[in-house]
C-alpha cells in the first residue's frame, strides 16, 4: 500500500457526515485506479443473507452509479436476479467480478441485466463483504475504470488493498456516524415539492397534480421548476431519476417504504 493511500485512510477519522465519507471513498477509489463506488451498511436479521427482507434496519447506501441506471435497477428490483450480487452474498472473501463471465449461462431477464450493466459501465469490479459478530454487515464495491489501464482485478496486491480499505472504511464510518438517520444529509426540498414530484413520478400531468393538491397548475409549475433548480437538472424525468438515486423518492411503479437511504 502506497503512502498516499495510507494517508487517505488516516484522514477518514476526521470525517463526521455520510456525504463526507462518500466523497472520501470516491477519492480513495480513484487513487486505487477505480472509477465508481458502491457501499451498503446495515444489521442483518439473524441467519439471513443480505438483501430485501434480510436487513434488521434501514440500509445506508453510498453510491455514485449513473442515476438512470440506479432508477432502472431499483425500479425493476434487479438485485433479486443479479448473479453478481448472489456471488457476493455467497462468499466472505473479496470477489473480483466481470459480468461477461456470467453471460454464457444466463438467460432471459438476467442476460438483459448483464448487457445493460455493460452499457452503463458497471461491468467489472471488486466487492468486499464485511460481517461483524453481532449481525453487522457491510459491502464495499469498487468499479473498474474502463478508460484507464489498471492491474488485473484478481491481482493479489490489489485485492489485499481493497480488503484493507473496505474494512477500515466500514469500521470508521460505523464508529463515527453509525446508521443514524439524523447524521445523513438530505436535500432541502420542501414537503410540497416532494409531494409534487411524487405525483409527477406516478405519471400525473400538471393539471392532474393541481387537481389532487387543490392548487393551480401555475403553482405546480412553480414547485417543479424550484425542484429542478435545487437538483441542478433540466427536466422533470431527470429530477425523478435523481430523487430515486438519492433515495428520496420511490422508483416509479413501486409502493411502500423505500427500504434504503442512498447518499
N, C-alpha and C positions, 0 to 999 in steps of 0.2 A: 504494500500500500504506500503510495507516494505521500510526500509531506503535505501537499495541498489538500488531499482527501482527508488526511488525519486532522488538519486544522478545521475543515468543514464539519467534521464530526464533533469536535470540541465546541464549535460555535452553536451547535444545536442547544446547548444548555442555557443560552441567553434568550431563547425564544419563549413566547408565552401564549400565542394565539394560533389557531388552526391554519389561518391564511399564511402566517409566517413559516410554519412548518412545511406547508405545501410548496411555497416558493423556494425554501432551502433544499427540499428534496429534489426539486427540478434542477437546481444548481449542481447538487451532488451527482445527479444522473448525467448531466452534460459533462461533468469532469470525468466520468467513467466511460463516456462515449455513447451514451444512450440519448434518445430523443424525447420520450414521454414517460410518465409515471402513473401508477395506479396504486392506491393504498386503501385498505379496509381494516377497521378495528372494531371489535365488539367482544362481548362474552357469549359463550355458546351454551345452549341448553345441554345438560349432561347427556353424554353418549350420543350426541348428534354430530352431523357434519356441517361445515359452513354452508350458508345459503338460505334461501327462503324457508322459514319455519325452524331454522336451526339456531337463530340468534336469540339470546335472552334479553337483549337491549337493542335500541336503535343503532345500527352500524354508523360509524363515521367514515366517510369516503373522501379521499383527496384524489383528484383525477384531472388530467389535462388532455384527455382524448378529445377529438373533434366533437363539437356539440351536436351536430346532426347524427353522428354515429351513436353517441350516448342516447339520444332521443329514440333512435331506431331500435337500439339494443334493449333499452328498458321497456319501450312500448310493446315490443314483441316478446318480452320476457325470455330473451335468448340465453340467459345464464342457465336455464333449465336444460338446454340441449348442447351447450358449448362443451366440446370434448376437451379443450384446454383447461377449462375450469374443473371438469371432472378429474383430469390428470393431476392438477394441483391439489385437489382435495384428497387424492388417494395416496399422497406421499407427505412425509415430514422433512424431506430433503429439498434443497434448491433445485428447481426444474428449469432447464433450458428448453424452449419450445419454438417450433416453427409450424404454423397452421398447414403448410404444404405437406407435412408428414402425415396429416390426418385425412387429407382429401381422397386418396385412392379408396379407402374403406368407408368413406362417409357417403350418405345418400340423402336425397330429398332436401329437407329444410336445413340439415346440418351442412351439407355441401354448399348450399347457398350462403349460409352464415360464414363459412370459411372463405369463400370467394369475396364476399362483402368486406370481410376483415382485411384481406389483402388490398382491396381497393382503398380502404380507409387508412392504410399504413400501420394497422395493428396486427402485424403478421409474424413478427419474431421477437423473442424477448427472454427474460429470465424472471421467474417468480419464486419468492422465498416465503414459505408458510412459517408462522410462528405460533407455537402452542404453549400456554402457561399452565401451571399446575392447578389453578383454580378456575379453569374454563376460559381463561383469557385467550383471545385469538387475534392474529393479525396476518396480513399478507402484503408484501411489497412487490410490485411488478415493475420491471424496467423494460421499456420497449426499445428495440434496436433502431438506430438512425439509418434509414435507407440511403441517405445521401452522403455517408461518410464511411471510410474503411475502419474496421474495428476488429479486435481479436475474435476468434470463434466463440460462440456463446457457451460452448461446453469446455472452454479453457479453464483449467483448474484454478489458476490465479484469479481470473475474473469471477468465478463462482464463489471463491473464498471472500473476495472483497464485497460482492453482492450480499452474502450472508452476514458478514460483519456489519455492513451499513444498515441492512434491513433490521436486524435485531437491535442495534444501537438506536436507530431512529424510532422504532416502535416503543422501546422501553422508555426513552426520553420523553416522547410525546405523551405517553400514558402517565408518566410521573408528573409532567408539567401541567397538563390540562385534562387528563383522564378522558372520559367520554361525556363531559358535562355540556349539555346544550347551551348553557349560559356563556360558555367560552367560545362558541362558534359564531363567527361573524355572519351577518345576513345583509342583503341589500336593503336600502332604506326605501322600499316600496310601501305605499300606504295600503291599508286593508282594502280600500275600494279599488285601487289599481290592481291588486292581486285578484280581486273578485271579477273585475272586468276581463283580466287575462284568462281566468278560469273558464269563463263563458266563451271567450274567443277560441280557446283550445278545444272546446266542445263543438266548435263549428258554427256558432251563432253569429249572425250579422250584427252590424252596429245598431240597426233598428230593433232587432230582436233583443239585444242586450239592454238597450234603453227601455224597452217594454218590461223586461224582467226586473230591472233595478228601479223602475219608475223615475227615470231621468230622461233628458233629451238626447237625441243622437249626437248633438254637438258636445255634450258633456262626456259621452262615451269616447268620442274622438279625442277630446282633451286628455282623458286618462290614458288612452293608448299612446298618444304622442309623448306624454310625460314618461311613460314606461320605456318607450323606445330610447329616449334621451338618457335615462338612468342606466339602461343596459348597454348603451352605445351600439345600437343596431338600427337598421334602416327599414325593417318591415315587421309586421305582426308575426308571421311564421317564424322569422329568425328570433324574435323575442320569446316566443313559446318554446323553441328549441333550447334557448339559453336558460330559461327558467327551469326546464326539465333537467338540463345538465347540472344546474346548481342545486337541484333537489328541492326547489321551492314550489314546484307545480307537478301534478300528476301527468305522466305521459298520456296524450290523447287516447281515449278508448278504455282507460283503466279507472277504477273507482276505489275508494277506501284510502287508508293511510299510505303514504308513500313508502314507509318502511326503511328509509335510509336518510342520512344527511350528507349531502355532497358539497364539498368545497372546491 
